[in-house]
Each structure stands twice: as C-alpha cells, then as structure tokens.
Amino acid sequence: MEKEEKYQKLKNIIKVYLPEDVAFSDISEDSHLMNDLNINSANLVDIVLDVEDAFDIRLENEDMENMQTVNDAVAIIDAKLNTK
C-alpha cells in the first residue's frame, strides 16, 4: 500500500470524527489532530480503534501518545505494517 493510499484511508477515518467547525478539506499531512482538527481525546481513541481495524494492526499506548499529527499517524501505520 502506497503512502498516499494510507493517507487517504486515514483522512476518511478522521473525517467521521471532525467537529462541525472543521471541514474535511482542512485535513493535511501537517494537521495536529487535537489542536488543528479539534478532535477530542475520546474521538482520538475511536480513531485509533478504526485505524487498527482498517489497517489490521495493533497500536500500543505509546503509539497513541506519539500520534500528534496526521503525518505521525501515517508513519506509525507504516512502521506497524512493515513489522507484520
């Protein structure tokens, strides 16, 4: 799976949890999940669960803590897929 494909898949997961004041088009690779996209911690957990299902990977608490931006998330997904 190419990086762009992972990025698009991740954006579609995040889209579901965006608050009304944030548009889908606001999601970029550099977007901070909580600060830029206004995703709360409960929804962040839901995103992590959806990512695990979508990519068939297991994320640890440390991964969640390191998942600050969309780019961080793609890098973590990459790393997990490469160790499968």
C-alpha positions as YAML, in Angstrom:
chain: A
units: angstrom
residues:
- id: 1
  name: MET
  ca: [0.00, 0.00, 0.00]
- id: 2
  name: GLU
  ca: [1.43, 3.36, -1.05]
- id: 3
  name: LYS
  ca: [1.83, 6.25, 1.40]
- id: 4
  name: GLU
  ca: [-0.78, 8.32, -0.47]
- id: 5
  name: GLU
  ca: [-3.26, 5.46, -0.23]
- id: 6
  name: LYS
  ca: [-2.66, 5.18, 3.54]
- id: 7
  name: TYR
  ca: [-3.03, 8.95, 3.87]
- id: 8
  name: GLN
  ca: [-6.38, 8.95, 2.03]
- id: 9
  name: LYS
  ca: [-7.64, 6.00, 4.06]
- id: 10
  name: LEU
  ca: [-6.63, 7.78, 7.28]
- id: 11
  name: LYS
  ca: [-8.31, 11.02, 6.17]
- id: 12
  name: ASN
  ca: [-11.55, 9.11, 5.59]
- id: 13
  name: ILE
  ca: [-11.32, 7.65, 9.11]
- id: 14
  name: ILE
  ca: [-10.66, 11.08, 10.64]
- id: 15
  name: LYS
  ca: [-13.48, 12.70, 8.64]
- id: 16
  name: VAL
  ca: [-16.13, 10.88, 10.70]
- id: 17
  name: TYR
  ca: [-14.85, 12.46, 13.92]
- id: 18
  name: LEU
  ca: [-14.38, 16.06, 12.77]
- id: 19
  name: PRO
  ca: [-16.44, 18.62, 14.68]
- id: 20
  name: GLU
  ca: [-18.84, 20.78, 12.68]
- id: 21
  name: ASP
  ca: [-16.45, 23.74, 12.65]
- id: 22
  name: VAL
  ca: [-13.71, 21.79, 10.81]
- id: 23
  name: ALA
  ca: [-14.01, 20.90, 7.12]
- id: 24
  name: PHE
  ca: [-12.71, 17.70, 5.51]
- id: 25
  name: SER
  ca: [-10.55, 19.92, 3.29]
- id: 26
  name: ASP
  ca: [-8.80, 21.22, 6.44]
- id: 27
  name: ILE
  ca: [-7.09, 17.85, 6.92]
- id: 28
  name: SER
  ca: [-3.48, 17.99, 5.75]
- id: 29
  name: GLU
  ca: [-0.43, 15.86, 6.50]
- id: 30
  name: ASP
  ca: [0.77, 18.51, 8.97]
- id: 31
  name: SER
  ca: [-2.58, 18.88, 10.76]
- id: 32
  name: HIS
  ca: [-2.34, 18.35, 14.51]
- id: 33
  name: LEU
  ca: [-5.23, 16.05, 15.40]
- id: 34
  name: MET
  ca: [-6.26, 17.86, 18.58]
- id: 35
  name: ASN
  ca: [-5.06, 21.44, 18.02]
- id: 36
  name: ASP
  ca: [-5.82, 21.93, 14.32]
- id: 37
  name: LEU
  ca: [-8.69, 19.49, 13.77]
- id: 38
  name: ASN
  ca: [-10.30, 19.91, 17.23]
- id: 39
  name: ILE
  ca: [-10.55, 16.17, 17.80]
- id: 40
  name: ASN
  ca: [-11.13, 15.39, 21.46]
- id: 41
  name: SER
  ca: [-9.37, 12.61, 23.34]
- id: 42
  name: ALA
  ca: [-12.41, 10.29, 23.28]
- id: 43
  name: ASN
  ca: [-12.64, 10.58, 19.49]
- id: 44
  name: LEU
  ca: [-8.89, 10.08, 19.24]
- id: 45
  name: VAL
  ca: [-9.35, 6.68, 20.89]
- id: 46
  name: ASP
  ca: [-12.09, 5.88, 18.35]
- id: 47
  name: ILE
  ca: [-9.77, 6.90, 15.51]
- id: 48
  name: VAL
  ca: [-7.06, 4.60, 16.86]
- id: 49
  name: LEU
  ca: [-9.54, 1.71, 17.02]
- id: 50
  name: ASP
  ca: [-10.71, 2.41, 13.48]
- id: 51
  name: VAL
  ca: [-7.10, 2.60, 12.26]
- id: 52
  name: GLU
  ca: [-6.38, -0.77, 13.88]
- id: 53
  name: ASP
  ca: [-9.35, -2.31, 12.07]
- id: 54
  name: ALA
  ca: [-8.74, -0.60, 8.72]
- id: 55
  name: PHE
  ca: [-5.05, -1.48, 8.54]
- id: 56
  name: ASP
  ca: [-5.19, -4.74, 10.52]
- id: 57
  name: ILE
  ca: [-2.56, -3.56, 13.00]
- id: 58
  name: ARG
  ca: [-2.29, -3.22, 16.78]
- id: 59
  name: LEU
  ca: [-1.44, 0.17, 18.28]
- id: 60
  name: GLU
  ca: [0.04, 0.47, 21.76]
- id: 61
  name: ASN
  ca: [-0.44, 3.33, 24.24]
- id: 62
  name: GLU
  ca: [2.97, 4.68, 23.23]
- id: 63
  name: ASP
  ca: [1.81, 4.83, 19.60]
- id: 64
  name: MET
  ca: [-1.26, 6.81, 20.65]
- id: 65
  name: GLU
  ca: [0.89, 9.29, 22.57]
- id: 66
  name: ASN
  ca: [3.15, 9.76, 19.54]
- id: 67
  name: MET
  ca: [0.21, 10.23, 17.16]
- id: 68
  name: GLN
  ca: [0.06, 14.03, 17.28]
- id: 69
  name: THR
  ca: [-0.30, 14.88, 13.58]
- id: 70
  name: VAL
  ca: [-1.74, 13.15, 10.54]
- id: 71
  name: ASN
  ca: [1.84, 12.60, 9.35]
- id: 72
  name: ASP
  ca: [2.73, 10.95, 12.69]
- id: 73
  name: ALA
  ca: [-0.20, 8.60, 12.26]
- id: 74
  name: VAL
  ca: [0.87, 7.62, 8.73]
- id: 75
  name: ALA
  ca: [4.45, 6.99, 9.97]
- id: 76
  name: ILE
  ca: [3.18, 4.79, 12.82]
- id: 77
  name: ILE
  ca: [0.90, 2.88, 10.43]
- id: 78
  name: ASP
  ca: [3.88, 2.41, 8.08]
- id: 79
  name: ALA
  ca: [6.07, 1.10, 10.89]
- id: 80
  name: LYS
  ca: [3.41, -1.33, 12.09]
- id: 81
  name: LEU
  ca: [2.72, -2.63, 8.59]
- id: 82
  name: ASN
  ca: [6.44, -3.14, 7.99]
- id: 83
  name: THR
  ca: [6.77, -5.33, 11.10]
- id: 84
  name: LYS
  ca: [3.88, -7.62, 10.11]
...
